[in-house]
């Protein structure tokens, strides 16, 4: 008799800030996984606009609905995503793809991870962004914020800049 194990995926990113596109990927992935760990990467090469603490709060508040929130975990990490997955013993890596540029980047990252992981069997799952949200990126949202535009059109209601 085979013991069923939970299917857990890591959805890594900077989430600086979380967008409606990120939320869409997470919600749709809950049909595939028992749990999704939203892992905030602390990328030393990126200068983040918002603190990890604030990003965690926004993410938590974005998924505060009890039915959904019980299937989500929020964590942060430094270093390689693949190292985080190994440490947490996670076998699935979730990535969203908005366009051809994302596809090429994610394809190369997939191959790099395959070389880095060698003895660790992790599978990357790609979800295409919903058409209505495929134009949204944290980069554009930060630019809108910096220039005083209405960023609220692209982020969940929990993301409010004081």
SEROZA-393196 format. One record per residue (C-alpha): x negated, y, z. Coordinates in steps of 0.05 Angstrom, whole numbers, padded with zeros to 5 digits, always signed. Layout:
% residues N
XYZ;...
END
This chain:
% residues 162
+00000+00000+00000;-00029+00067-00021;-00028+00123+00029;-00001+00187+00000;-00044+00248+00011;-00022+00319+00005;-00039+00355-00059;-00074+00419-00038;-00101+00471-00086;-00147+00530-00075;-00127+00594-00112;-00189+00638-00106;-00195+00711-00123;-00210+00779-00093;-00137+00799-00092;-00159+00872-00088;-00099+00882-00085;-00053+00823-00095;-00009+00835-00157;+00058+00809-00182;+00017+00766-00230;-00019+00732-00171;+00048+00721-00136;+00077+00690-00199;+00020+00640-00205;+00025+00620-00131;+00101+00612-00132;+00100+00570-00196;+00043+00527-00170;+00084+00507-00109;+00122+00461-00156;+00057+00424-00168;+00024+00425-00100;+00045+00412-00028;+00002+00470-00005;-00037+00527-00037;-00095+00560-00002;-00102+00632-00025;-00176+00642-00016;-00201+00713-00015;-00272+00713-00042;-00320+00763-00014;-00360+00776-00078;-00423+00815-00061;-00428+00840-00133;-00359+00873-00129;-00345+00935-00089;-00276+00922-00062;-00226+00979-00053;-00191+00946+00007;-00216+00907+00067;-00207+00832+00072;-00163+00844+00133;-00116+00889+00094;-00114+00841+00034;-00097+00782+00081;-00040+00823+00111;-00012+00841+00043;-00016+00769+00020;+00017+00743+00084;+00073+00795+00078;+00083+00779+00004;+00099+00707+00021;+00134+00718+00087;+00196+00678+00066;+00194+00618+00113;+00208+00565+00059;+00149+00589+00017;+00102+00612+00072;+00099+00543+00103;+00066+00518+00039;+00014+00574+00036;-00050+00585+00075;-00093+00647+00071;-00168+00643+00081;-00230+00681+00060;-00299+00658+00041;-00368+00680+00019;-00409+00645-00033;-00388+00597-00088;-00315+00576-00095;-00338+00504-00107;-00375+00505-00040;-00311+00529-00006;-00272+00472-00038;-00323+00421-00017;-00324+00447+00054;-00248+00444+00059;-00246+00377+00021;-00200+00406-00031;-00193+00369-00097;-00155+00420-00139;-00176+00490-00161;-00120+00534-00187;-00134+00588-00238;-00087+00636-00274;-00099+00655-00347;-00070+00719-00376;-00103+00723-00444;-00160+00698-00489;-00213+00735-00449;-00191+00701-00385;-00190+00634-00421;-00262+00641-00445;-00285+00663-00376;-00247+00607-00340;-00270+00554-00391;-00343+00572-00377;-00331+00573-00302;-00299+00504-00308;-00361+00477-00342;-00408+00510-00291;-00367+00481-00234;-00370+00412-00266;-00446+00417-00267;-00451+00444-00196;-00403+00394-00165;-00433+00329-00194;-00414+00280-00139;-00353+00320-00117;-00291+00306-00159;-00251+00370-00165;-00200+00384-00219;-00186+00454-00245;-00113+00468-00261;-00098+00527-00307;-00031+00562-00306;-00014+00612-00360;+00013+00678-00333;+00086+00692-00345;+00094+00735-00407;+00124+00792-00366;+00064+00794-00320;+00007+00777-00367;-00016+00850-00372;-00024+00860-00297;-00093+00859-00265;-00121+00883-00200;-00171+00925-00240;-00115+00964-00273;-00077+00971-00207;-00139+01000-00173;-00148+01049-00231;-00075+01071-00225;-00084+01080-00150;-00148+01121-00159;-00113+01166-00209;-00050+01177-00169;-00003+01135-00213;+00055+01091-00192;+00020+01026-00175;+00083+00999-00141;+00108+00974-00208;+00054+00921-00209;+00047+00896-00137;+00093+00863-00087;+00131+00909-00039;+00082+00891+00017;+00026+00930-00017;+00031+01002+00004;-00026+01051+00007;-00024+01098+00066;
END
